Amino acid sequence: MGEDIAAMRRGYRRPPLDERELPADPFALFSTWFDEAAASGVVEPNAMVLATSAADARPSARFVLLKGVDERGFVFYTNLESRKAREVAANPVAALCFGWLDLERQVRVEGSVERVSQDEAQQYWRSRPLESQRSAWASPQSSVVASRADLEREVAAIAGRFGDDVPLPEFWGGMRLVPVSIEFWQGGPRRLHDRLCYNRAGALWTMERLAP
């Protein structure tokens, strides 16, 4: 680490956001920002930090991939015996953070977590590459394993067991974060960044500006 970390900074140059010009529906704004991130060549624009906590309030965070979004919420898939799944079972609230740094943008989402339907999980499972299906079966996610070689052997065993028709495991499925707040952050000159937060009020959303 040869550089002075404290001295590392960059100036932001995005034009200010005007709340009067933004949609009343935060999912419409998210869709616009997501499409712009994807079109700009951002690596893994659907990568998001998922923060969960156990019943003792000890937090943990990791990147996962967004696999669906609509007015119901944000969907990701996981091993249901993983640490994140266990924490959600004990404390079914979570937060997401999308960081599209090349565009000087961030989106934060907070809300409750629910399981997606079996039909939804099955439909997504069938869209996954065959090797990903086999690895999902072979990997006891978040558990200690002796070696990578053991995982490779288990993948080979799964291939021999199921061939090319790998079923959806009972221990694997989807989760949907149902948001109560969605905050859009955009970098601005002189550290006067824009922070516009949508908060759910029943079936509607309200918007407020937060100080940067």
PyMOL commands that set and color helices and strands:
alter all, ss='L'
color gray80, all
select helices_A, chain A and resi 5-7+19-21+26-40+83-90+101-103+118-127+130-138+148-162+189-191
alter helices_A, ss='H'
color red, helices_A
select strands_A, chain A and resi 47-53+59-65+68-70+73-79+93-100+105-115+172-186+194-201+204-209
alter strands_A, ss='S'
color yellow, strands_A
deselect
rebuild
show_as cartoon
